[in-house]
């Protein structure tokens, strides 16, 4: 029996309204896809740009320029990492300024030795990198090469310029607060001839007090290298004008800081809650303090004398006004003096060994003199280092040097080095 065929129901063609709806839906889908694509691309670009802006772009920023050579942040980071190797993370921040100075010094040396015929070979750099266990890359080669160049500059060019012997004097010295004290010490020397004991008792400058005045042999032209903490003092000049056994006259030197000062304090008013409202002036010696006190007692203006003589910046800027003092805060010497005074009463000179004041008097004695004494190794090394610094200064004077690294960039660099080590 033949099977019956099902009658297929024909589909109705879409209406115009349906077609219009479908077309709108398709257009909407395309718009959504386009917007999503643009948004995704925007996110990728934004994230990528942020990464570039935060991590990549800073590497290309210049940090120092020496003439036509510019060193960028990437170079600086590698140098900072090298110079701080083996150090704790906290030391990296300390090394940040030293590294930028080292890069300037290295480049000045590299450019400065061109006319001196001083060179470093690739083999010497290879050997140094191997000895130090450093990676052989461009920056390490340049940094180590610069150190080798500096060493050759010292040995081959500068060391021959440093004498092996020169005129020297064996010196004793003490630094005294005033001419009055100096005269007292001179009388004490005449009576006991014990320079060491008197220097330990009366010298107000740390080096001569600690050594009992014994400064050993000082080489002419190089003494300041051994006495750096005395700055530009007159000590060397005084010593080389004396003969063995001769004691200098008290010689005033305003460049040296001493570890004592004298306050004159006056209380303006007192209050049980606020404390003592005082004004004060800090002088360099008891002798000077007594002279200024006499002027104040004679009616001279406190503020004017403060401006002319005080060695305390705070009191000088405020015309002597120290503000309200409390027992539990501030300079203990000043506070104790103020709370022991009644309003309107001017104190006697109050010694304060917690402050520094400028100026005093040298007493210098030469024990021996040698016109051609050998320089010791320490002095020669200091002299070579000074010769190198002088040579670098000459290079700076004829070079264009610019440093671009600011505090924000420095912090970024330190953080980057620390992060890379984690």
C-alpha positions as MATLAB code, in Angstrom:
seq = 'XXXXXXXXXXXXXXXXXXXXXXXXXXXXXXXXXXXXXXXXXXXXXXXXXXXXXXXXXXXXXXXXXXXXXXXXXXXXXXXXXXXXXXXXXXXXXXXXXXXXXXXXXXXXXXXXXXXXXXXXXXXXXXXXXXXXXXXXXXXXXXXXXXXXXXXXXXXXXXXXXXXXXXXXXXXXXXXXXXXXXXXXXXXXXXXXXXXXXXXXXXXXXXXXXXXXXXXXXXXXXXXXXXXXXXXXXXXXXXXXXXXXXXXXXXXXXXXXXXXXXXXXXXXXXXXXXXXXXXXXXXXXXXXXXXXXXXXXXXXXXXXXXXXXXXXXXXXXXXXXXXXXXXXXXXXXXXXXXXXXXXXXXXXXXXXXXXXXXXXXXXXXXXXXXXXXXXXXXXXXXXXXXXXXXXXXXXXXXXXXXXXXXXXXXXXXXXXXXXXXXX';
ca = [
       0.000    0.000    0.000;
       1.496    3.260   -0.999;
       2.480    5.642    1.835;
       0.753    8.913    2.091;
       2.986   11.933    1.702;
       2.675   14.640    4.327;
       1.791   17.913    2.922;
       4.587   20.346    3.679;
       3.384   23.613    5.068;
       5.052   26.439    3.226;
       6.710   29.195    5.327;
       5.232   32.581    5.201;
       7.692   35.254    3.969;
       8.665   37.778    6.689;
       6.670   40.858    6.845;
       8.156   44.239    6.229;
       7.826   45.003    9.885;
       9.779   41.851   10.864;
      12.506   42.662    8.348;
      12.801   46.147    9.726;
      13.077   44.804   13.286;
      15.767   42.273   12.327;
      17.782   44.920   10.507;
      17.625   47.197   13.555;
      18.797   44.341   15.795;
      21.716   43.533   13.498;
      22.739   47.185   13.358;
      22.538   47.406   17.142;
      24.692   44.264   17.515;
      27.298   45.730   15.141;
      27.328   48.993   17.105;
      27.718   47.071   20.386;
      30.603   45.024   18.920;
      32.305   48.169   17.659;
      31.906   49.908   21.010;
      33.216   46.827   22.846;
      36.198   46.633   20.519;
      36.992   50.297   20.927;
      36.639   50.014   24.711;
      38.925   46.969   24.823;
      41.470   48.718   22.650;
      41.222   51.777   24.881;
      41.823   49.647   27.988;
      44.828   47.979   26.392;
      46.276   51.318   25.305;
      45.527   52.924   28.666;
      47.155   50.103   30.635;
      50.056   49.947   28.218;
      50.517   53.688   28.329;
      50.370   53.633   32.118;
      53.035   50.944   32.197;
      55.121   52.879   29.680;
      54.632   56.127   31.583;
      55.461   54.580   34.971;
      58.094   51.988   34.110;
      59.586   52.576   30.655;
      59.536   56.315   30.016;
      61.549   57.199   33.178;
      64.406   54.969   31.975;
      65.030   57.345   29.072;
      65.071   60.522   31.143;
      68.521   62.191   31.366;
      70.132   62.319   34.808;
      73.478   63.974   34.087;
      75.180   65.606   31.123;
      78.907   66.199   30.763;
      79.574   68.195   27.603;
      78.011   66.128   24.776;
      77.593   62.925   26.781;
      74.176   62.351   28.375;
      73.601   59.504   30.831;
      69.984   58.421   31.338;
      68.009   56.870   34.174;
      68.588   53.319   32.942;
      72.337   53.892   33.158;
      71.938   55.474   36.594;
      69.885   52.525   37.901;
      72.543   50.043   36.840;
      75.265   52.185   38.411;
      73.294   52.561   41.650;
      72.780   48.807   41.757;
      76.495   48.190   41.186;
      77.765   50.723   43.717;
      75.360   49.507   46.402;
      75.916   45.782   45.867;
      76.295   43.803   49.058;
      74.676   46.592   51.084;
      71.397   46.532   52.976;
      68.342   47.948   51.242;
      68.436   51.039   53.476;
      71.895   51.893   52.125;
      70.589   52.251   48.565;
      68.966   55.582   49.440;
      72.223   56.799   50.993;
      74.115   55.800   47.831;
      71.768   57.708   45.504;
      73.616   61.053   45.677;
      77.025   59.386   45.778;
      76.186   57.540   42.557;
      75.225   60.652   40.609;
      78.450   62.311   41.792;
      80.406   59.222   40.734;
      78.875   59.315   37.247;
      79.862   62.952   36.870;
      83.372   62.210   38.132;
      83.745   59.173   35.856;
      82.715   61.088   32.755;
      84.936   64.061   33.571;
      87.860   61.677   34.051;
      87.071   59.719   30.867;
      86.990   62.879   28.784;
      89.872   64.552   30.621;
      92.439   61.797   30.101;
      92.076   61.813   26.314;
      94.892   64.321   25.957;
      97.113   62.593   28.538;
      97.628   59.351   26.642;
      96.109   57.289   29.458;
      94.047   54.324   28.296;
      92.473   51.162   29.656;
      92.442   48.064   27.464;
      89.556   45.648   26.969;
      91.708   42.934   28.512;
      92.142   44.992   31.710;
      88.385   45.513   31.942;
      87.741   41.812   31.272;
      90.129   40.870   34.067;
      88.551   43.341   36.527;
      85.019   42.128   35.736;
      86.098   38.530   36.277;
      87.853   39.360   39.554;
      84.783   41.205   40.820;
      82.346   38.595   39.571;
      80.367   41.145   37.571;
      78.232   40.592   34.489;
      79.961   41.606   31.263;
      77.611   44.253   29.878;
      78.043   47.738   28.441;
      77.308   49.695   31.628;
      79.494   47.541   33.878;
      82.327   47.807   31.382;
      82.054   51.594   31.343;
      81.839   51.910   35.133;
      84.746   49.562   35.812;
      86.713   51.134   32.957;
      86.250   54.559   34.557;
      87.539   53.273   37.904;
      90.602   51.772   36.190;
      91.188   55.046   34.325;
      91.057   57.004   37.591;
      93.551   54.629   39.175;
      95.936   55.050   36.226;
      95.486   58.815   36.318;
      96.509   58.819   39.975;
      99.490   56.507   39.523;
     100.864   57.676   36.202;
     100.039   61.380   36.104;
      99.227   62.802   39.541;
     101.391   60.779   41.929;
     104.676   61.978   40.338;
     103.539   65.538   41.061;
     103.239   64.861   44.822;
     106.594   65.319   46.594;
     108.020   62.533   48.720;
     109.545   65.031   51.186;
     109.062   68.660   52.188;
     109.566   71.146   55.030;
     107.757   70.068   58.201;
     107.323   71.315   61.743;
     106.465   69.387   64.909;
     103.619   71.308   66.523;
     101.729   71.697   69.771;
      98.627   73.894   69.744;
      95.571   74.836   71.742;
      92.540   76.958   70.894;
      91.351   79.254   73.684;
      88.095   81.149   74.107;
      89.582   84.584   74.770;
      92.748   86.614   75.004;
      92.332   86.726   78.783;
      92.396   82.911   78.994;
      95.355   82.843   76.614;
      97.358   85.104   78.936;
      96.469   82.877   81.902;
      97.683   79.797   79.983;
     100.922   81.546   79.027;
     101.541   82.197   82.726;
     100.751   78.534   83.423;
     103.239   77.400   80.784;
     105.921   79.599   82.301;
     105.271   78.033   85.704;
     104.861   74.346   84.740;
     105.839   73.970   81.076;
     103.133   71.267   80.783;
     101.556   72.087   77.439;
      99.636   68.797   77.269;
      97.877   69.220   80.609;
      96.943   72.836   79.913;
      95.655   72.001   76.422;
      93.408   69.256   77.801;
      92.079   71.638   80.435;
      91.638   74.859   78.473;
      91.480   74.102   74.741;
      87.929   74.594   73.462;
      88.454   72.900   70.077;
      87.854   69.126   69.938;
      91.005   67.953   68.106;
      93.571   69.843   70.172;
      91.730   69.103   73.408;
      91.616   65.356   72.688;
      95.281   65.186   71.700;
      96.479   67.410   74.519;
      97.699   69.846   71.867;
     100.081   67.338   70.230;
      99.515   67.543   66.448;
     102.739   65.800   65.444;
     104.618   66.694   62.268;
     102.781   69.001   59.888;
     104.000   69.183   56.257;
     104.131   72.597   54.626;
     101.398   72.959   52.048;
      99.674   69.761   53.166;
      98.919   70.390   56.853;
      95.316   71.344   56.084;
      94.763   67.796   54.771;
      95.601   66.394   58.213;
      93.614   69.102   60.004;
      90.446   69.092   57.904;
      88.121   69.541   60.855;
      89.778   72.896   61.512;
      88.697   74.169   58.105;
      90.552   77.258   56.880;
      92.253   77.928   60.183;
      95.394   80.012   60.628;
      97.206   77.203   62.448;
      99.507   76.185   59.578;
     100.398   79.793   58.810;
     101.236   80.490   62.453;
     103.316   77.324   62.881;
     105.602   77.892   59.892;
     106.475   81.384   61.120;
     107.897   80.011   64.388;
     111.294   78.587   65.232;
     111.806   75.457   67.385;
     111.080   76.211   71.043;
     109.157   79.391   70.212;
     105.607   80.002   71.496;
     103.307   82.160   69.412;
     101.511   85.253   70.603;
      97.762   84.710   71.159;
      96.395   84.899   67.605;
      92.698   85.455   66.946;
      91.080   83.121   64.393;
      87.393   83.692   63.588;
      87.116   80.634   61.304;
      87.334   77.949   64.000;
      84.321   76.681   65.974;
      84.731   75.997   69.669;
      82.522   73.931   71.948;
      81.446   76.545   74.452;
      79.424   79.741   74.630;
      78.132   82.135   77.310;
      74.539   83.261   77.717;
      73.212   86.475   79.135;
      69.573   85.849   80.117;
      66.869   88.252   81.220;
      63.348   87.179   82.243;
      60.623   89.465   80.926;
      57.675   87.896   82.760;
      56.654   84.728   84.589;
      53.434   82.727   84.669;
      52.621   79.617   86.691;
      51.077   77.951   83.659;
      53.196   79.312   80.792;
      56.597   79.285   82.519;
      59.218   82.010   82.021;
      59.232   84.440   79.114;
      62.909   85.312   78.535;
      65.304   86.965   76.164;
      68.939   86.070   75.716;
      72.181   86.645   73.864;
      74.891   84.028   73.218;
      78.508   85.221   73.263;
      81.747   83.477   72.345;
      83.657   83.946   75.597;
      83.199   84.915   79.216;
      85.290   88.001   78.566;
      82.974   89.133   75.753;
      79.893   88.263   77.810;
      81.102   90.451   80.689;
      81.775   93.337   78.293;
      78.275   93.070   76.754;
      76.693   92.745   80.199;
      78.348   96.001   81.256;
      76.878   97.714   78.178;
      73.406   96.402   78.986;
      73.674   97.542   82.594;
      74.697  100.952   81.270;
      71.414  101.142   79.349;
      72.359  100.108   75.822;
      69.584   98.495   73.760;
      69.285   94.715   74.182;
      67.928   94.114   70.668;
      70.729   96.103   69.054;
      73.445   94.240   70.960;
      71.815   90.917   70.054;
      71.880   91.830   66.365;
      75.531   92.850   66.577;
      76.957   90.100   68.782;
      74.716   87.061   69.371;
      75.949   83.750   67.932;
      72.549   82.128   68.319;
      70.514   82.459   65.086;
      67.160   82.104   66.870;
      67.787   84.915   69.334;
      69.360   87.094   66.640;
      66.339   86.764   64.357;
      63.909   87.517   67.198;
      65.971   90.393   68.659;
      66.788   88.215   71.651;
      63.274   86.958   72.433;
      63.485   83.277   73.420;
      59.744   82.952   73.958;
      58.088   81.119   76.836;
      60.411   78.561   78.419;
      59.216   75.438   80.236;
      61.237   73.412   82.677;
      60.759   70.155   80.756;
      61.774   71.445   77.304;
      64.476   73.410   75.500;
      68.125   74.117   76.281;
      68.620   72.987   79.890;
      71.285   75.616   80.593;
      69.049   78.448   79.389;
      65.933   77.085   81.099;
      67.671   76.613   84.444;
      69.119   80.113   84.293;
      65.748   81.652   83.362;
      63.824   79.938   86.154;
      66.409   81.143   88.660;
      65.858   84.808   87.778;
      63.243   87.358   88.740;
      61.713   89.506   85.985;
      63.942   92.419   84.954;
      67.143   90.894   86.400;
      70.038   90.264   83.978;
      72.020   87.085   84.625;
      75.752   86.769   85.009;
      77.474   84.998   82.048;
      76.205   81.397   81.969;
      78.583   78.827   80.417;
      77.002   76.397   77.938;
      79.053   73.493   76.558;
      76.141   72.172   74.490;
      76.552   74.915   71.858;
      79.230   75.939   69.390;
      80.494   79.459   68.862;
      82.958   80.840   66.347;
      86.292   82.489   67.060;
      89.072   82.155   69.582;
      92.810   82.461   70.115;
      95.560   80.084   69.047;
      98.593   79.374   71.161;
     101.076   77.423   69.032;
     104.479   76.042   69.936;
     106.958   74.474   67.521;
     109.059   71.684   69.016;
     111.196   70.859   65.988;
     111.637   71.702   62.313;
     112.973   69.696   59.350;
     113.590   71.312   55.965;
     113.299   68.025   54.023;
     111.363   65.418   55.993;
     109.776   62.392   54.290;
     106.016   62.453   53.932;
     104.330   59.492   55.599;
     102.081   57.185   53.567;
      98.834   58.638   54.983;
      99.800   62.179   54.024;
     100.875   61.154   50.515;
      97.582   59.348   49.931;
      95.666   62.414   51.118;
      97.839   64.592   48.883;
      97.152   62.378   45.848;
      93.420   62.468   46.538;
      93.563   66.259   46.847;
      95.507   66.462   43.578;
      92.786   64.389   41.900;
      90.018   66.635   43.262;
      91.920   69.706   42.041;
      92.341   68.094   38.608;
      88.612   67.314   38.491;
      87.820   70.924   39.392;
      89.920   72.029   36.430;
      87.929   69.701   34.160;
      84.635   71.075   35.530;
      85.708   74.651   34.871;
      86.217   73.931   31.189;
      83.233   71.586   30.827;
      79.462   71.913   30.762;
      77.976   69.781   33.532;
      74.259   69.536   34.277;
      72.507   67.279   36.781;
      68.801   66.693   36.210;
      67.938   64.197   38.957;
      65.338   65.664   41.335;
      64.062   64.276   44.647;
      61.060   62.539   43.062;
      63.177   60.804   40.422;
      65.716   59.796   43.050;
      63.009   58.194   45.186;
      61.666   56.374   42.126;
      65.147   55.058   41.306;
      65.806   53.850   44.849;
      62.429   52.080   44.947;
      63.103   50.484   41.556;
      66.497   49.107   42.621;
      65.070   47.763   45.875;
      62.125   46.155   44.035;
      64.374   44.498   41.460;
      66.410   42.932   44.255;
      63.412   41.312   45.915;
];
